[in-house]
Structures are given as structure tokens and as C-alpha cells.
Amino acid sequence: MSTSLHISGRRESDEPDHHGINDGSGATCHEHAFDKVDKDGQAISRDETLTEILISKGVHEVNLISAIVSLGEATTHIAVILKNYVDHTYAGTQNSSGDDQLHLDIDCDNAVFRAIRDAGVFAIGASEETPEETDISPSSIKKEDEDGPWYSVGFDPLDGSSIIDANFSVGSIFGIWPGKGLLGRKGREQVASVVSLYGPRTTLIIALPSKSRGSDQGDITFEVTLVKDGSHWEVSRDQVILKPTKKVFAPGNLRATNDNPKYDALVKHWIQERYTLRYTGGMVPDVYHMFAKSGGVFSNVSSEKAKAKLRLLYEVAAMGLLVECAGGLTTHEFEDTSVLDLVVDDLDRRLGVCFGSKDEVEKYKQFMFSK
């Protein structure tokens, strides 16, 4: 039997179910010390600065604040790991996409598990490197805290590890769901999503749907930057809004144009219409560029010979929430359906997508959904 994946694939029956599975303990993540910087004569920490920012954006549920703050801490730890990594050696395992895992992938995965376990508000975690629902709830829970609220998180700890040797920007992707469990959920159920970008600066872009904010406040996507030697988070984009149209494109999985004539025609259209190409091969920097420039279009389309690799749980749902909270559109590659309405019926569910400015995604639909 072939070990290839279907276009919107699942793990094949003969694919080892154990490969690439980290233990989710976070046990090998070491502490990193950062100096605190005084504010008006008083010491203030990273978690306090991010907490203040989240409250200012209308988040008042204490456990949700703790959940997002813990992802800020995970991001800070990963930023330190990346700055100090020299030997990008392989761990001898593969993740669920069949990619060889770097020791770096495992260390970043451990950094996240350490942070989310320490937060004490998560019940379940699953990642690209630990692709199973892992119990991360506190070992002891006070009776008054038994009802939570609890959260579950699906994440990709290091998106872009295949381009890191060239010192390109890379990222982390996190989606937060209410309650205990990730299987059977839709992206639209998320209460927040967060994407970290590691480059010349370390930034977080955060999506908060209206249900996670105070009354009469709508969806919002905004950015914070790690400053003052890693001791503070500071708002760097108060609100990210994707304009309806922008002639910037990031066409992923271009090999699919060889046997997907509709995708081939669309890419040629972008070129003929003199769109600006902004593409690195990393999903986080390529989509993040749209947020920085207030528009554009990102696509990752599959074909019979070039299979889908993006995972709904670990990458697509969280990124989709960011795009839609910023006023953009998302769609499944072959169906006129928002990626936020797709069900995580398999932790390894894969698919192709299009994200971006509304008019640009509508143009994608015209090319790709025509009969």
C-alpha cells in the first residue's frame, strides 16, 4: 500500500502511529532569566504587560488571559532557543507530515508544553510534534477551580523549520478552544488564536473574536512586540485590518500547477496582472506579510501529485481566525467554505487553503470553483 496522503488527507493505515510523538512533558525546556525593567519605579514583568494589554482589548475572563499570556511566555522561550541554536541536527524521527524532525523542533515543542502546563488553565494540548490529545491539566486542582473554565490548545511550535538554516523568519501557531478536547471541534469555536513571528523582532499577532471581548466589541486582530531586552510586551499594531484588495500574492505548493490547470491559470493571472510576489516557503511569514501590509492573498493548493500538507488543527484554524478577525476571508481549496467551519475529525486532517483580502479570495474562488 502506498504511504502517500490523499489531497485533503488522513494518515495512511500503514503509517507508523508512533513517529514524531514527543511526550508533551516539557521536561527538557530550561528556564531563561530576563531582567525586569522598572515602570514608574516598580518592577513589571512580561506577563503583567501582556495582561494589561489584553484587558485593554476587552478580555476580562481571567483564565483566558492566563492562557494567552502563557503563549507569550512560550514565545519568549522559543526566541531564546532560536538565538542560541547553532547545530541544527536531526532527531532521527519524523513528524506527522513525514518531515524529518530537528532537535530544534522537539526543544520548541517542549518549551510550549512547559509554558502551557505552568499556566494551570489548559486541559488538553496537541501539537504537530506531539500529535495526540495530551492531558496537561494540573496534577492537583482546588475544588473551587474544578469547573474552570478550561481550555484546549492545538499548535505548531516551529512553523518553517525547513527554512531556518537560511536564517529566514519562522513562527509558532496556536489555537485556543474552550473546554476539554480538540477532536470534533470547528475553528469558529476558538476563543483566541495567536501567531508568533521570530525575525529581527519577536512579535505576537492575536485574534480575539467578539465573544471573548466585552459587550458591544467586535472581532479584533492586533500585534504586540517583545521589547526592552525581552522583559516587556508592547502594542505595535493597535488593530490589523485587511483591505478588500491588494495586489500581493504568496502562492504555496507551486508544484501543484503542473497537474492542476485551474491553479496554473490563477498563478499566471497574478503574474500577468503584475501582482507583487512575497513568498518564503514558511506559512507564518507569508501570511504575516499580509497583516503587515494590510492585504494580499496566500494560497496553498494541492493536486494529485502534490498533496496537501497544512493541518487544520495545528495551523489552518488558528491562522484562519486571525485572517477573519482582521476582516479578510478564508476558504477551503476546493469548497466554498470558510476554514473555520471545517470539523477537526482527525488530528492530522490536512487541506489546501486560500486566505487574504476579501476581493482577492473571491477572485481565487472564481478561478478555482468554476466548472
C-alpha positions as a Markdown table, in Angstrom:
| # | Residue | x | y | z |
|---|---|---|---|---|
| 1 | Met | 0.0 | 0.0 | 0.0 |
| 2 | Ser | 1.3 | 3.5 | -0.8 |
| 3 | Thr | 2.2 | 5.8 | 2.1 |
| 4 | Ser | 1.1 | 8.9 | 0.3 |
| 5 | Leu | -1.6 | 11.2 | 1.6 |
| 6 | His | -4.9 | 12.0 | 0.0 |
| 7 | Ile | -5.5 | 15.5 | -1.2 |
| 8 | Ser | -7.3 | 16.5 | 2.0 |
| 9 | Gly | -5.6 | 13.6 | 3.6 |
| 10 | Arg | -5.5 | 11.5 | 6.7 |
| 11 | Arg | -2.7 | 9.4 | 7.9 |
| 12 | Glu | -2.5 | 6.2 | 5.9 |
| 13 | Ser | -3.2 | 2.9 | 7.6 |
| 14 | Asp | 0.4 | 1.7 | 7.3 |
| 15 | Glu | 2.0 | 4.9 | 8.5 |
| 16 | Pro | 3.6 | 4.3 | 12.0 |
| 17 | Asp | 1.3 | 5.8 | 14.6 |
| 18 | His | 4.2 | 6.5 | 16.9 |
| 19 | His | 6.6 | 8.5 | 14.8 |
| 20 | Gly | 7.3 | 12.1 | 15.7 |
| 21 | Ile | 5.5 | 11.9 | 19.0 |
| 22 | Asn | 7.1 | 14.0 | 21.8 |
| 23 | Asp | 5.9 | 13.2 | 25.3 |
| 24 | Gly | 4.4 | 16.6 | 26.0 |
| 25 | Ser | 6.0 | 16.9 | 29.4 |
| 26 | Gly | 8.1 | 20.0 | 28.6 |
| 27 | Ala | 10.7 | 18.4 | 30.8 |
| 28 | Thr | 13.8 | 19.4 | 28.8 |
| 29 | Cys | 12.9 | 23.1 | 28.5 |
| 30 | His | 15.3 | 25.1 | 30.6 |
| 31 | Glu | 14.4 | 28.3 | 32.5 |
| 32 | His | 15.6 | 31.5 | 30.8 |
| 33 | Ala | 16.2 | 34.5 | 33.0 |
| 34 | Phe | 15.2 | 38.0 | 31.9 |
| 35 | Asp | 15.8 | 41.3 | 33.7 |
| 36 | Lys | 12.7 | 43.1 | 34.8 |
| 37 | Val | 12.5 | 46.8 | 33.9 |
| 38 | Asp | 11.1 | 49.3 | 36.3 |
| 39 | Lys | 7.9 | 51.1 | 35.4 |
| 40 | Asp | 7.3 | 54.3 | 37.5 |
| 41 | Gly | 9.8 | 52.9 | 40.0 |
| 42 | Gln | 8.2 | 49.5 | 40.2 |
| 43 | Ala | 9.3 | 46.2 | 38.6 |
| 44 | Ile | 6.9 | 44.9 | 35.9 |
| 45 | Ser | 7.2 | 41.6 | 34.2 |
| 46 | Arg | 6.4 | 40.3 | 30.7 |
| 47 | Asp | 3.2 | 38.6 | 31.9 |
| 48 | Glu | 2.0 | 41.7 | 33.6 |
| 49 | Thr | 2.5 | 43.8 | 30.4 |
| 50 | Leu | 0.6 | 41.3 | 28.2 |
| 51 | Thr | -2.1 | 41.0 | 30.8 |
| 52 | Glu | -2.6 | 44.8 | 30.8 |
| 53 | Ile | -2.8 | 44.8 | 27.0 |
| 54 | Leu | -5.4 | 42.0 | 26.9 |
| 55 | Ile | -7.6 | 43.8 | 29.5 |
| 56 | Ser | -7.4 | 47.0 | 27.4 |
| 57 | Lys | -8.6 | 44.9 | 24.4 |
| 58 | Gly | -11.7 | 43.8 | 26.3 |
| 59 | Val | -10.6 | 40.4 | 27.7 |
| 60 | His | -11.8 | 40.0 | 31.3 |
| 61 | Glu | -12.0 | 36.2 | 31.7 |
| 62 | Val | -9.1 | 35.5 | 34.0 |
| 63 | Asn | -8.3 | 32.0 | 32.7 |
| 64 | Leu | -8.3 | 33.2 | 29.1 |
| 65 | Ile | -5.9 | 35.9 | 29.9 |
| 66 | Ser | -3.6 | 33.3 | 31.6 |
| 67 | Ala | -3.9 | 31.1 | 28.6 |
| 68 | Ile | -2.8 | 33.8 | 26.2 |
| 69 | Val | -0.1 | 35.1 | 28.5 |
| 70 | Ser | 1.4 | 31.5 | 28.7 |
| 71 | Leu | 1.7 | 31.5 | 24.9 |
| 72 | Gly | 3.6 | 34.8 | 25.2 |
| 73 | Glu | 5.9 | 33.1 | 27.7 |
| 74 | Ala | 6.4 | 30.1 | 25.3 |
| 75 | Thr | 7.2 | 32.5 | 22.5 |
| 76 | Thr | 9.8 | 34.2 | 24.6 |
| 77 | His | 11.5 | 30.9 | 25.5 |
| 78 | Ile | 11.5 | 29.8 | 21.8 |
| 79 | Ala | 13.0 | 33.2 | 20.8 |
| 80 | Val | 15.9 | 32.4 | 23.2 |
| 81 | Ile | 16.2 | 28.9 | 22.0 |
| 82 | Leu | 16.4 | 30.1 | 18.3 |
| 83 | Lys | 19.0 | 32.7 | 19.1 |
| 84 | Asn | 21.3 | 30.2 | 20.8 |
| 85 | Tyr | 20.9 | 27.3 | 18.4 |
| 86 | Val | 24.0 | 26.6 | 16.3 |
| 87 | Asp | 23.8 | 22.9 | 15.5 |
| 88 | His | 20.6 | 22.2 | 13.5 |
| 89 | Thr | 20.9 | 18.4 | 13.9 |
| 90 | Tyr | 18.1 | 15.9 | 13.2 |
| 91 | Ala | 16.5 | 13.9 | 16.0 |
| 92 | Gly | 16.1 | 10.7 | 13.9 |
| 93 | Thr | 12.3 | 11.0 | 13.9 |
| 94 | Gln | 9.6 | 12.4 | 11.6 |
| 95 | Asn | 6.6 | 14.5 | 12.3 |
| 96 | Ser | 3.1 | 13.6 | 11.0 |
| 97 | Ser | 3.8 | 15.2 | 7.6 |
| 98 | Gly | 6.8 | 12.9 | 7.1 |
| 99 | Asp | 9.3 | 15.8 | 7.6 |
| 100 | Asp | 12.5 | 14.9 | 9.5 |
| 101 | Gln | 12.4 | 16.5 | 12.9 |
| 102 | Leu | 15.2 | 18.7 | 14.1 |
| 103 | His | 16.2 | 18.6 | 17.7 |
| 104 | Leu | 15.1 | 22.2 | 17.5 |
| 105 | Asp | 11.6 | 21.2 | 16.7 |
| 106 | Ile | 11.5 | 19.0 | 19.8 |
| 107 | Asp | 13.0 | 21.7 | 22.0 |
| 108 | Cys | 10.5 | 24.3 | 20.9 |
| 109 | Asp | 7.7 | 21.8 | 21.4 |
| 110 | Asn | 8.9 | 21.2 | 25.0 |
| 111 | Ala | 9.1 | 25.0 | 25.6 |
| 112 | Val | 5.4 | 25.3 | 24.7 |
| 113 | Phe | 4.3 | 22.3 | 26.8 |
| 114 | Arg | 6.3 | 23.7 | 29.7 |
| 115 | Ala | 4.6 | 27.1 | 29.5 |
| 116 | Ile | 1.0 | 25.8 | 29.0 |
| 117 | Arg | 1.4 | 23.2 | 31.8 |
| 118 | Asp | 2.6 | 26.0 | 34.1 |
| 119 | Ala | -0.4 | 28.2 | 33.2 |
| 120 | Gly | -2.8 | 25.8 | 35.0 |
| 121 | Val | -5.8 | 26.6 | 32.8 |
| 122 | Phe | -5.3 | 24.1 | 29.9 |
| 123 | Ala | -6.9 | 20.6 | 30.0 |
| 124 | Ile | -5.7 | 19.3 | 26.6 |
| 125 | Gly | -2.8 | 20.1 | 24.3 |
| 126 | Ala | -1.8 | 18.6 | 20.9 |
| 127 | Ser | 0.9 | 19.7 | 18.5 |
| 128 | Glu | 2.5 | 18.9 | 15.2 |
| 129 | Glu | 5.3 | 17.2 | 17.1 |
| 130 | Thr | 3.1 | 15.6 | 19.7 |
| 131 | Pro | 0.1 | 14.7 | 17.5 |
| 132 | Glu | -2.3 | 13.3 | 20.2 |
| 133 | Glu | -4.6 | 14.8 | 22.7 |
| 134 | Thr | -2.3 | 15.1 | 25.8 |
| 135 | Asp | -3.7 | 15.7 | 29.3 |
| 136 | Ile | -1.9 | 18.8 | 30.5 |
| 137 | Ser | -4.3 | 19.7 | 33.4 |
| 138 | Pro | -2.8 | 20.5 | 36.8 |
| 139 | Ser | -1.9 | 17.5 | 38.9 |
| 140 | Ser | -3.9 | 19.0 | 41.8 |
| 141 | Ile | -7.0 | 21.2 | 41.4 |
| 142 | Lys | -8.7 | 23.2 | 44.1 |
| 143 | Lys | -12.4 | 22.3 | 44.5 |
| 144 | Glu | -13.4 | 25.9 | 43.6 |
| 145 | Asp | -11.4 | 25.6 | 40.4 |
| 146 | Glu | -12.8 | 22.3 | 39.2 |
| 147 | Asp | -15.3 | 23.9 | 36.8 |
| 148 | Gly | -12.7 | 26.0 | 35.1 |
| 149 | Pro | -13.2 | 27.5 | 32.6 |
| 150 | Trp | -10.7 | 25.1 | 31.0 |
| 151 | Tyr | -9.1 | 25.5 | 27.6 |
| 152 | Ser | -7.5 | 23.2 | 25.0 |
| 153 | Val | -4.8 | 24.2 | 22.6 |
| 154 | Gly | -3.6 | 22.9 | 19.2 |
| 155 | Phe | -0.3 | 24.3 | 18.0 |
| 156 | Asp | 2.7 | 24.1 | 15.7 |
| 157 | Pro | 5.7 | 25.0 | 17.9 |
| 158 | Leu | 8.0 | 25.9 | 15.0 |
| 159 | Asp | 6.5 | 26.6 | 11.6 |
| 160 | Gly | 9.2 | 26.9 | 9.0 |
| 161 | Ser | 12.0 | 24.7 | 10.4 |
| 162 | Ser | 12.8 | 23.7 | 6.9 |
| 163 | Ile | 13.9 | 27.2 | 6.0 |
| 164 | Ile | 15.6 | 28.1 | 9.3 |
| 165 | Asp | 19.1 | 27.2 | 8.0 |
| 166 | Ala | 18.8 | 30.2 | 5.7 |
| 167 | Asn | 18.0 | 32.4 | 8.7 |
| 168 | Phe | 14.6 | 33.2 | 7.4 |
| 169 | Ser | 11.8 | 34.3 | 9.7 |
| 170 | Val | 9.9 | 31.4 | 11.3 |
| 171 | Gly | 7.0 | 31.2 | 13.6 |
| 172 | Ser | 4.7 | 29.4 | 16.0 |
| 173 | Ile | 0.9 | 28.9 | 15.6 |
| 174 | Phe | -1.6 | 28.5 | 18.5 |
| 175 | Gly | -5.4 | 28.0 | 18.5 |
| 176 | Ile | -7.3 | 28.1 | 21.8 |
| 177 | Trp | -10.6 | 26.3 | 22.2 |
| 178 | Pro | -12.9 | 26.4 | 25.2 |
| 179 | Gly | -13.4 | 23.2 | 27.2 |
| 180 | Lys | -11.7 | 19.8 | 27.2 |
| 181 | Gly | -10.8 | 18.3 | 23.9 |
| 182 | Leu | -10.0 | 19.1 | 20.3 |
| 183 | Leu | -11.5 | 16.3 | 18.2 |
| 184 | Gly | -14.8 | 17.2 | 16.7 |
| 185 | Arg | -14.3 | 20.9 | 17.1 |
| 186 | Lys | -14.6 | 23.7 | 14.5 |
| 187 | Gly | -12.2 | 26.6 | 14.1 |
| 188 | Arg | -15.1 | 29.0 | 14.7 |
| 189 | Glu | -15.3 | 27.7 | 18.3 |
| 190 | Gln | -11.9 | 29.2 | 19.1 |
| 191 | Val | -11.9 | 31.9 | 21.7 |
| 192 | Ala | -8.5 | 33.2 | 20.6 |
| 193 | Ser | -5.6 | 32.4 | 18.3 |
| 194 | Val | -2.0 | 33.6 | 18.4 |
| 195 | Val | 0.8 | 33.5 | 16.0 |
| 196 | Ser | 4.4 | 34.3 | 16.9 |
| 197 | Leu | 7.0 | 35.6 | 14.4 |
| 198 | Tyr | 10.7 | 35.3 | 15.1 |
| 199 | Gly | 12.8 | 37.6 | 13.0 |
| 200 | Pro | 14.7 | 40.8 | 13.6 |
| 201 | Arg | 11.9 | 41.3 | 16.2 |
| 202 | Thr | 9.8 | 38.8 | 18.1 |
| 203 | Thr | 6.1 | 39.6 | 17.8 |
| 204 | Leu | 2.7 | 38.1 | 18.6 |
| 205 | Ile | -0.4 | 38.7 | 16.5 |
| 206 | Ile | -3.5 | 37.9 | 18.4 |
| 207 | Ala | -7.1 | 37.3 | 17.2 |
| 208 | Leu | -10.0 | 37.9 | 19.6 |
| 209 | Pro | -13.5 | 37.1 | 18.3 |
| 210 | Ser | -16.2 | 39.3 | 19.8 |
| 211 | Lys | -17.4 | 36.6 | 22.2 |
| 212 | Ser | -14.0 | 36.8 | 24.0 |
| 213 | Arg | -14.3 | 40.6 | 24.5 |
| 214 | Gly | -16.5 | 42.9 | 26.4 |
| 215 | Ser | -20.1 | 43.7 | 25.3 |
| 216 | Asp | -20.6 | 45.6 | 22.0 |
| 217 | Gln | -17.0 | 45.0 | 21.0 |
| 218 | Gly | -16.3 | 43.3 | 17.6 |
| 219 | Asp | -13.7 | 40.9 | 16.4 |
| 220 | Ile | -10.1 | 42.3 | 16.5 |
| 221 | Thr | -6.7 | 41.3 | 15.4 |
| 222 | Phe | -3.7 | 43.2 | 16.9 |
| 223 | Glu | 0.1 | 42.9 | 17.3 |
| 224 | Val | 2.4 | 43.2 | 20.2 |
| 225 | Thr | 6.2 | 43.2 | 20.2 |
| 226 | Leu | 8.7 | 41.9 | 22.7 |
| 227 | Val | 10.9 | 44.9 | 23.8 |
| 228 | Lys | 13.3 | 46.0 | 26.5 |
| 229 | Asp | 15.6 | 43.0 | 26.3 |
| 230 | Gly | 12.7 | 40.6 | 26.4 |
| 231 | Ser | 11.2 | 42.0 | 29.5 |
| 232 | His | 8.0 | 43.7 | 28.2 |
| 233 | Trp | 5.3 | 43.3 | 25.6 |
| 234 | Glu | 4.2 | 46.5 | 23.8 |
| 235 | Val | 1.4 | 47.1 | 21.4 |
| 236 | Ser | 3.0 | 47.6 | 17.9 |
| 237 | Arg | -0.2 | 47.5 | 15.8 |
| 238 | Asp | -3.3 | 48.5 | 17.7 |
| 239 | Gln | -5.6 | 46.9 | 15.1 |
| 240 | Val | -4.7 | 44.9 | 11.9 |
| 241 | Ile | -7.3 | 45.3 | 9.1 |
| 242 | Leu | -7.0 | 43.6 | 5.8 |
| 243 | Lys | -8.2 | 45.9 | 3.0 |
| 244 | Pro | -10.6 | 44.4 | 0.4 |
| 245 | Thr | -7.9 | 44.3 | -2.3 |
| 246 | Lys | -4.2 | 44.3 | -2.6 |
| 247 | Lys | -2.0 | 43.0 | -5.4 |
| 248 | Val | 0.4 | 41.0 | -3.4 |
| 249 | Phe | 0.5 | 37.2 | -3.6 |
| 250 | Ala | 2.1 | 34.2 | -1.9 |
| 251 | Pro | 1.5 | 31.1 | -3.9 |
| 252 | Gly | 2.3 | 28.0 | -1.9 |
| 253 | Asn | 2.9 | 24.5 | -3.3 |
| 254 | Leu | 3.6 | 25.7 | -6.8 |
| 255 | Arg | 4.4 | 22.2 | -7.9 |
| 256 | Ala | 0.6 | 21.6 | -8.0 |
| 257 | Thr | 0.4 | 24.0 | -11.0 |
| 258 | Asn | 1.9 | 21.1 | -13.0 |
| 259 | Asp | -1.2 | 19.0 | -12.8 |
| 260 | Asn | -3.8 | 21.4 | -11.5 |
| 261 | Pro | -4.8 | 23.5 | -14.5 |
| 262 | Lys | -7.1 | 25.9 | -12.5 |
| 263 | Tyr | -4.3 | 26.7 | -10.1 |
| 264 | Asp | -1.9 | 27.1 | -13.0 |
| 265 | Ala | -4.3 | 29.6 | -14.6 |
| 266 | Leu | -4.7 | 31.6 | -11.4 |
| 267 | Val | -0.9 | 31.9 | -10.8 |
| 268 | Lys | -0.5 | 33.1 | -14.4 |
| 269 | His | -3.3 | 35.6 | -13.8 |
| 270 | Trp | -1.5 | 37.0 | -10.8 |
| 271 | Ile | 1.7 | 37.4 | -12.8 |
| 272 | Gln | 0.0 | 38.9 | -15.8 |
| 273 | Glu | -1.8 | 41.4 | -13.6 |
| 274 | Arg | 1.6 | 42.4 | -12.1 |
| 275 | Tyr | 1.0 | 41.3 | -8.5 |
| 276 | Thr | 4.0 | 41.6 | -6.2 |
| 277 | Leu | 5.4 | 38.2 | -5.1 |
| 278 | Arg | 6.1 | 37.8 | -1.4 |
| 279 | Tyr | 6.9 | 34.2 | -0.7 |
| 280 | Thr | 9.4 | 32.5 | 1.6 |
| 281 | Gly | 8.1 | 28.9 | 1.9 |
| 282 | Gly | 7.1 | 29.5 | 5.5 |
| 283 | Met | 3.3 | 29.9 | 6.2 |
| 284 | Val | 3.8 | 32.2 | 9.2 |
| 285 | Pro | 6.0 | 34.9 | 7.4 |
| 286 | Asp | 4.0 | 34.6 | 4.2 |
| 287 | Val | 0.6 | 35.2 | 5.8 |
| 288 | Tyr | 2.1 | 37.6 | 8.3 |
| 289 | His | 3.2 | 39.8 | 5.4 |
| 290 | Met | -0.4 | 40.4 | 4.6 |
| 291 | Phe | -1.1 | 41.6 | 8.1 |
| 292 | Ala | 1.9 | 44.0 | 7.9 |
| 293 | Lys | 0.9 | 45.4 | 4.5 |
| 294 | Ser | -2.9 | 45.4 | 5.2 |
| 295 | Gly | -3.8 | 42.9 | 2.4 |
| 296 | Gly | -2.9 | 40.4 | -0.2 |
| 297 | Val | -3.6 | 36.7 | -0.9 |
| 298 | Phe | -2.0 | 33.5 | 0.3 |
| 299 | Ser | -2.8 | 30.2 | -1.3 |
| 300 | Asn | -1.7 | 26.6 | -0.8 |
| 301 | Val | -3.4 | 24.3 | -3.3 |
| 302 | Ser | -2.9 | 20.6 | -3.7 |
| 303 | Ser | -3.1 | 18.3 | -6.7 |
| 304 | Glu | -3.0 | 14.5 | -7.3 |
| 305 | Lys | 0.8 | 14.7 | -7.5 |
| 306 | Ala | 1.4 | 17.5 | -4.9 |
| 307 | Lys | -0.5 | 16.5 | -1.8 |
| 308 | Ala | -1.9 | 18.9 | 0.9 |
| 309 | Lys | 0.3 | 19.3 | 3.9 |
| 310 | Leu | -1.3 | 22.0 | 6.0 |
| 311 | Arg | -3.0 | 20.7 | 9.1 |
| 312 | Leu | -6.4 | 22.0 | 10.1 |
| 313 | Leu | -5.8 | 21.8 | 13.9 |
| 314 | Tyr | -2.2 | 22.9 | 14.2 |
| 315 | Glu | -2.0 | 25.6 | 11.5 |
| 316 | Val | -5.1 | 26.4 | 9.4 |
| 317 | Ala | -7.8 | 27.0 | 12.1 |
| 318 | Ala | -5.7 | 29.4 | 14.1 |
| 319 | Met | -4.4 | 31.3 | 11.1 |
| 320 | Gly | -8.0 | 31.4 | 9.7 |
| 321 | Leu | -9.3 | 33.1 | 12.8 |
| 322 | Leu | -6.6 | 35.8 | 12.6 |
| 323 | Val | -7.5 | 36.5 | 9.0 |
| 324 | Glu | -11.2 | 36.7 | 9.5 |
| 325 | Cys | -11.0 | 38.8 | 12.7 |
| 326 | Ala | -8.9 | 41.2 | 10.6 |
| 327 | Gly | -11.7 | 41.5 | 8.1 |
| 328 | Gly | -10.4 | 39.0 | 5.5 |
| 329 | Leu | -11.8 | 35.8 | 4.0 |
| 330 | Thr | -10.7 | 32.2 | 4.1 |
| 331 | Thr | -11.7 | 29.2 | 2.0 |
| 332 | His | -11.0 | 25.5 | 1.6 |
| 333 | Glu | -9.1 | 24.9 | -1.6 |
| 334 | Phe | -11.9 | 23.1 | -3.4 |
| 335 | Glu | -15.0 | 24.0 | -1.5 |
| 336 | Asp | -16.7 | 27.4 | -1.0 |
| 337 | Thr | -16.4 | 27.0 | 2.8 |
| 338 | Ser | -14.6 | 29.1 | 5.4 |
| 339 | Val | -11.8 | 27.0 | 7.0 |
| 340 | Leu | -13.4 | 28.0 | 10.4 |
| 341 | Asp | -16.4 | 25.8 | 9.5 |
| 342 | Leu | -14.5 | 22.7 | 8.9 |
| 343 | Val | -14.5 | 19.9 | 11.6 |
| 344 | Val | -11.3 | 18.6 | 13.2 |
| 345 | Asp | -12.4 | 15.0 | 12.6 |
| 346 | Asp | -8.8 | 13.8 | 12.6 |
| 347 | Leu | -6.0 | 15.5 | 14.5 |
| 348 | Asp | -3.9 | 15.1 | 11.3 |
| 349 | Arg | -6.6 | 16.4 | 8.9 |
| 350 | Arg | -4.8 | 18.2 | 6.0 |
| 351 | Leu | -6.1 | 20.5 | 3.3 |
| 352 | Gly | -5.3 | 23.3 | 0.9 |
| 353 | Val | -6.5 | 26.8 | 1.6 |
| 354 | Cys | -6.7 | 30.4 | 0.4 |
| 355 | Phe | -6.5 | 33.3 | 2.9 |
| 356 | Gly | -6.5 | 37.1 | 2.4 |
| 357 | Ser | -8.3 | 40.2 | 1.4 |
| 358 | Lys | -11.9 | 39.7 | 0.5 |
| 359 | Asp | -11.8 | 40.6 | -3.1 |
| 360 | Glu | -8.6 | 38.6 | -3.6 |
| 361 | Val | -10.1 | 35.5 | -2.1 |
| 362 | Glu | -13.3 | 36.0 | -4.2 |
| 363 | Lys | -11.0 | 36.1 | -7.3 |
| 364 | Tyr | -9.5 | 32.8 | -6.2 |
| 365 | Lys | -12.9 | 31.3 | -6.0 |
| 366 | Gln | -13.7 | 32.5 | -9.5 |
| 367 | Phe | -10.7 | 30.6 | -10.9 |
| 368 | Met | -10.8 | 27.6 | -8.7 |
| 369 | Phe | -14.5 | 26.9 | -8.3 |
| 370 | Ser | -15.5 | 27.4 | -11.9 |
| 371 | Lys | -16.9 | 24.4 | -13.8 |
